[in-house]
């Protein structure tokens, strides 16, 4: 996803796509832990809310608005870390 975002989402009309992909990357970096994901994506979520949807730009049309989709994705996450064990 990171390579795709760097290669294809450099244009103003794809700003929301780029922000949403960055949020998904941060979700993985947080090991799919809901609270950590919310903390790591707080700034990106504010940017997503403040970036207008480009109506009429076929490449950037969101079939399901990213704001709604993000909330649904967070609802699916648990509060436990997945992946590597953390040292205590």
Backbone bond lengths (Angstrom), bond angles and torsions (degrees), N, CA, C in turn:
res aa  C-N    CA-C-N  psi(-1)  N-CA   C-N-CA  omega(-1)  CA-C   N-CA-C  phi
1 X - - - 1.454 - - 1.522 111.90 -
2 X 1.312 115.91 -39.12 1.459 119.27 -179.56 1.516 112.23 -61.57
3 X 1.339 116.36 -44.46 1.463 120.19 179.06 1.522 110.59 -64.40
4 X 1.310 117.50 -40.58 1.462 121.52 178.22 1.528 110.16 -62.00
5 X 1.318 116.53 -45.06 1.465 120.71 -178.58 1.523 110.79 -62.63
6 X 1.322 117.28 -42.23 1.466 119.95 179.64 1.523 111.40 -67.68
7 X 1.301 117.43 -35.73 1.457 121.77 -174.32 1.528 113.41 -81.80
8 X 1.325 118.26 -38.02 1.454 120.16 -168.62 1.522 116.30 -116.34
9 X 1.283 119.76 -11.55 1.465 120.34 -173.40 1.517 112.34 -116.52
10 X 1.308 116.56 53.32 1.458 120.89 -178.88 1.527 113.18 -99.60
11 X 1.284 117.94 0.27 1.453 121.51 -170.47 1.529 110.91 -103.76
12 X 1.337 116.82 150.32 1.468 119.67 -178.45 1.529 113.78 -56.95
13 X 1.323 117.56 -34.58 1.463 119.50 -178.41 1.523 112.98 -72.39
14 X 1.334 117.59 -11.80 1.465 120.37 177.63 1.531 111.53 -112.15
15 X 1.316 116.89 20.07 1.472 120.94 -176.96 1.525 111.72 -59.44
16 X 1.324 117.39 -43.94 1.470 120.42 -178.87 1.518 111.46 -65.15
17 X 1.319 117.47 -37.33 1.464 121.34 177.04 1.529 109.24 -62.25
18 X 1.329 116.14 -46.25 1.465 121.03 -179.71 1.531 111.06 -60.68
19 X 1.313 117.15 -45.73 1.469 121.18 179.86 1.524 110.34 -62.15
20 X 1.328 117.39 -44.04 1.460 121.06 -178.88 1.531 111.16 -63.81
21 X 1.321 117.24 -41.13 1.472 120.32 177.42 1.519 110.08 -63.48
22 X 1.331 117.68 -40.55 1.465 120.46 177.72 1.537 110.75 -62.29
23 X 1.320 117.20 -35.27 1.461 120.95 177.85 1.530 110.60 -66.19
24 X 1.315 117.21 -40.54 1.468 120.78 177.91 1.524 110.30 -65.33
25 X 1.326 117.59 -39.63 1.463 121.42 177.16 1.527 110.20 -61.80
26 X 1.327 117.10 -41.20 1.462 120.83 178.04 1.528 111.68 -67.26
27 X 1.330 116.85 -32.67 1.462 120.68 176.61 1.527 110.09 -61.20
28 X 1.318 116.37 -43.42 1.461 120.25 176.87 1.528 110.82 -65.47
29 X 1.327 117.27 -41.88 1.465 121.37 179.33 1.528 111.50 -61.43
30 X 1.328 116.56 -27.95 1.465 121.99 178.40 1.526 111.53 -89.01
31 X 1.330 116.74 12.80 1.468 122.74 179.13 1.527 112.16 56.58
32 X 1.322 116.55 32.52 1.466 123.03 177.32 1.530 112.52 59.92
33 X 1.324 115.96 28.48 1.463 122.68 175.08 1.524 107.04 -90.37
34 X 1.308 116.84 124.91 1.459 120.81 -171.91 1.525 113.49 -60.35
35 X 1.311 117.84 -50.33 1.465 120.62 -176.63 1.530 110.49 -64.10
36 X 1.322 116.71 -43.36 1.465 120.27 178.59 1.522 110.78 -64.67
37 X 1.319 117.19 -38.92 1.466 120.92 178.47 1.519 110.27 -64.20
38 X 1.305 117.31 -44.09 1.471 120.39 179.02 1.522 110.52 -61.55
39 X 1.330 117.06 -40.70 1.458 121.42 179.77 1.534 110.65 -65.61
40 X 1.336 116.79 -45.05 1.464 121.07 -176.73 1.527 112.80 -72.21
41 X 1.321 118.13 -23.03 1.466 120.42 -175.67 1.523 113.22 -107.84
42 X 1.304 117.47 6.82 1.468 120.75 -177.11 1.536 111.50 -57.24
43 X 1.312 117.49 -46.15 1.466 121.73 -179.36 1.534 110.70 -66.92
44 X 1.341 116.20 -41.07 1.464 120.30 179.24 1.528 111.43 -66.08
45 X 1.316 117.05 -37.58 1.464 120.59 178.78 1.534 110.88 -64.00
46 X 1.321 116.88 -39.46 1.469 120.41 176.15 1.523 110.63 -62.75
47 X 1.348 116.29 -40.72 1.463 119.88 177.11 1.519 111.33 -64.71
48 X 1.336 117.13 -39.40 1.459 120.84 179.24 1.526 110.20 -62.68
49 X 1.336 117.05 -43.34 1.463 121.21 -179.93 1.534 111.59 -65.59
50 X 1.322 116.84 -33.58 1.466 119.82 -177.04 1.527 113.30 -87.80
51 X 1.336 117.98 -8.21 1.463 121.26 178.69 1.522 108.77 -93.73
52 X 1.326 117.21 119.90 1.467 119.27 -177.22 1.530 112.27 -71.77
53 X 1.302 115.44 149.54 1.452 122.39 175.06 1.525 108.23 -74.33
54 X 1.318 116.86 127.97 1.461 121.98 -178.78 1.525 109.64 -83.41
55 X 1.297 117.95 90.23 1.462 122.35 178.43 1.528 108.53 -68.85
56 X 1.318 115.76 136.14 1.453 120.41 179.33 1.519 113.56 95.65
57 X 1.296 117.85 -14.42 1.465 121.30 176.34 1.516 107.31 -91.90
58 X 1.309 118.02 104.13 1.466 121.07 -172.15 1.526 112.46 -60.16
59 X 1.324 118.35 -30.34 1.459 119.99 -177.87 1.530 111.61 -72.08
60 X 1.321 117.22 -25.75 1.458 120.37 -173.83 1.525 113.60 -107.90
61 X 1.303 118.36 5.81 1.460 120.23 -179.64 1.524 109.17 -69.82
62 X 1.285 115.94 130.90 1.459 121.71 -179.26 1.526 108.52 -100.24
63 X 1.297 116.39 115.32 1.465 119.77 177.32 1.525 109.83 -64.29
64 X 1.317 115.86 -42.36 1.460 122.75 172.46 1.526 104.93 -118.05
65 X 1.328 119.22 119.86 1.465 120.28 -178.05 1.531 111.51 -54.21
66 X 1.324 115.24 135.11 1.463 120.41 -177.42 1.519 112.25 -58.36
67 X 1.331 117.82 -33.59 1.468 120.97 178.78 1.535 110.30 -58.93
68 X 1.321 115.81 -47.71 1.465 121.35 179.40 1.527 110.80 -67.86
69 X 1.319 116.80 -44.40 1.457 121.80 -179.05 1.527 111.44 -60.78
70 X 1.334 116.57 -39.31 1.459 120.67 179.63 1.536 110.86 -63.51
71 X 1.317 117.37 -42.98 1.465 120.26 178.98 1.523 110.99 -63.28
72 X 1.326 117.06 -38.37 1.469 120.71 177.45 1.526 111.03 -66.29
73 X 1.317 117.16 -39.78 1.467 120.75 178.55 1.526 110.62 -64.53
74 X 1.332 117.35 -43.08 1.463 120.79 178.63 1.523 111.36 -62.57
75 X 1.321 116.34 -36.84 1.470 120.40 -179.71 1.529 111.31 -63.75
76 X 1.310 117.27 -26.70 1.457 120.84 179.67 1.528 113.37 -80.18
77 X 1.331 116.41 -17.00 1.463 120.08 -178.54 1.525 110.73 -80.44
78 X 1.292 115.31 146.92 1.458 120.46 173.47 1.518 109.35 -94.79
79 X 1.312 116.65 -172.68 1.458 121.17 178.83 1.520 112.53 -105.14
80 X 1.314 116.90 11.56 1.456 120.23 178.96 1.516 109.65 -102.99
81 X 1.340 115.54 147.87 1.457 120.19 176.54 1.506 109.50 -75.53
82 X 1.319 116.01 141.92 1.450 121.95 174.30 1.518 107.62 -117.86
83 X 1.292 117.02 150.93 1.459 120.10 179.38 1.514 110.12 102.57
84 X 1.329 116.70 -135.37 1.456 120.38 -175.48 1.517 111.31 -71.24
85 X 1.333 115.21 149.16 1.461 120.06 177.58 1.511 108.86 -76.05
86 X 1.296 115.33 144.15 1.464 120.85 178.01 1.518 109.57 -91.83
87 X 1.324 115.81 140.72 1.470 120.28 176.28 1.507 108.90 -76.37
88 X 1.322 115.52 141.25 1.462 119.91 -179.33 1.501 110.23 -104.62
